[in-house]
Amino acid sequence: MRRGRTGCDGGMLVTRPIRVLISKIGLDGHDRGAKLIVRNLRDAGMAVIYTGLFQTPAATVYSALQEDVDVLGVSVLSAAHMSIMPEVVRLCRAVGIADTPVVVGGIVPEQDHRLLKDAGIAGVFNPGTPTKTIIESITLLAQERRGRRDANQAAPDLTTATGLARAITLLTDGHEDRLGALPEPVGPAIRIGVTGSPGVGKSTLIGRLARDLRARGRRVAVIAIDPTSPLTGGSLLGDRLRMMPAEPDDGMFVRSLSSAGEAGGLAPKTAEIAQLLEAAGFEMILIETVGAGQNDVAVRNVADHVLLLLMPSAGDAVQFTKAGVVEIATGFVVNKADLPGADKTIKDLRYALDDDRPIWPVNSLRGEGLEPLCEWIEQTRQRS
C-alpha cells in the first residue's frame, strides 16, 4: 500500500513550536493544576506532551528523552520535591539529556527554591506564579537550549535513543543534511497505520498492541499524531499517557507529533520519521493518525497496512459501503466489543465488504481479543 519509501532529502527550515513535557510525579492523584498549565502552554502556541498521573522519575525522564523536549516540567503536590527533583536531574544527566532544562511547579516553600536551583532545577513555580511569567520563563529556557543544540553539528547516532530522538527533531526542523548516511534496516520492518474517529480508542489499542508485541520480543516504535490548534498553533499531545510502559524500555520508542496543518490525519514528514525508526532497528512501526473522518486517507501513503478502528453502532451497511477510509483499510478492529451493538456492527461491516478483509473484535482496555491481531501483524511482517 505504501507508495515508496520517502528519502531524507534536503528541505526548507521549519520553525517548530516549543516542545514541553509536563509530568505529574507522585501518588497524590490530583492533576487539576497540571492540566491548567498544560492548557495555558498549549494556548501560548507550544506543543505540550502530557504524561498523566502517578509517573516515576525514570519514566518521566525517558519520555522527555524520546520526545526530545525543549523543557521538562514536573508537577508535585506531595511535599517530596527535595527528593524527587534532584533525582530527575540526576537521571537526565545519566541518559544524556543534561542540556534539557527541568522546572518544577507545586507548593514549594520559599526556603527550598535556592536549594532546588543549586541542585540543577532551572525554574520553580508556585500556585501564585503568574501564567505570563511561567510562559516567558519556559520560552527563554527553550530558546537557550535550542541555541546550544544548534551549535552541535555532529550527526546523531541512531543506535542510541538520544541520537534517534535528536535525529527526528533535525528532520522535522528541515536539517536533513545533518543526519549523515542512514544505516540499512537489520531485518524486515512493517508499518501499520491505525486510524479511526476521535475517541474510538486508538491510543489505548496501540499501547496494548505495543506491549503484546514487545512480549514477543519485537522492537516497536509508535508515531502518535494529535491535532494542532488552528487558532494558536499549539497542541496537546496526550497519546503517550495511554501507551507508556511503567518503566523505561529500550525496545519501545514513542514520538508524539502535531499535525501542523498537514491534511489527511498525518504530521509533516511522517514517512521520513518512519524511515529513521526502521534504520534504528525497530521492526514494527505503529502510526496513529489524528481522529479521522471519511476522507482522511493519507495514511495509506506511508503505511504498509491500515487498521480502521470502529466502535459498536458506529454505522450500518450503507455507511460502511461509502468511499473513503473504509476503502483503504487492510483490516478492521471493532473496539469495546463487549458493548451492545458490537455483533450487529460486525455483521453490517461483513455484509458491506465484498472481500475477505479481516475483522477483529477486541476490548483494548481489558486487553481482550488482541492475540489474533498480533499474530496477523507477525505473519504479515514475515511476508513483507
C-alpha positions, 0 to 999 in steps of 0.5 A: 500500500505504501507508495515508496519509501520517502528519502531524507532529502534536503528541505526548507527550515521549519520553525517548530513550536516549543516542545514541553513535557509536563509530568505529574510525579507522585501518588497524590492523584490530583492533576487539576493544576497540571492540566491548567498549565498544560492548557495555558502552554498549549494556548501560548502556541507550544506543543505540550506532551502530557504524561498523566498521573502517578509517573516515576522519575525514570519514566518521566525522564525517558519520555522527555528523552524520546520526545526530545523536549525543549523543557521538562516540567514536573508537577508535585503536590506531595511535599517530596520535591527535595527528593524527587527533583534532584533525582530527575536531574540526576537521571537526565544527566545519566541518559544524556539529556543534561542540556534539557532544562527541568522546572518544577511547579507545586507548593514549594516553600520559599526556603527550598527554591535556592536549594532546588536551583543549586541542585540543577532545577532551572525554574520553580513555580508556585500556585501564585506564579503568574501564567505570563511569567511561567510562559516567558520563563519556559520560552527563554529556557527553550530558546537557550537550549535550542541555541546550544543544540544548534551549535552541535553539528555532529550527526546523531547516532541512531543506535542510541535513543538520544541520537534517534530522538535528536535525529527526528527533531533535525528532520522535522526542523528541515536539517536533513543534511545533518543526519549523515548516511542512514544505516540499512534496516537489520531485518524486515520492518512493517508499518501499520497505520491505525486510524479511526474517529476521535475517541474510538480508542486508538491510543489505548489499542496501540499501547496494548498492541505495543506491549503484546508485541514487545512480549514477543520480543519485537522492537516497536516504535509508535508515531502518535499524531494529535491535532494542532490548534488552528487558532494558536498553533499549539497542541496537546499531545496526550497519546503517550499517557495511554501507551507508556510502559511503567518503566523505561524500555529500550525496545519501545520508542514513542514520538508524539507529533502535531499535525501542523496543518498537514491534511489527511490525519498525518504530521509533516514528514511522517514517512521520513520519521518512519524511515529513521525508526526502521534504520534504528532497528525497530521492526514494527512501526505503529502510526496513529493518525489524528481522529479521522473522518471519511476522507482522511486517507493519507495514511495509506501513503506511508503505511504498509497496512491500515487498521480502521478502528470502529466502535459498536453502532458506529454505522450500518451497511450503507455507511460502511459501503461509502468511499473513503477510509473504509476503502483503504483499510487492510483490516478492521478492529471493532473496539469495546466489543463487549458493548451492545451493538458490537455483533450487529456492527460486525455483521453490517461491516461483513455484509458491506465488504465484498472481500475477505478483509479481516475483522477483529473484535477486541476490548483494548482496555481489558486487553481482550481479543488482541492475540489474533491481531498480533499474530496477523501483524507477525505473519504479515511482517514475515511476508513483507 
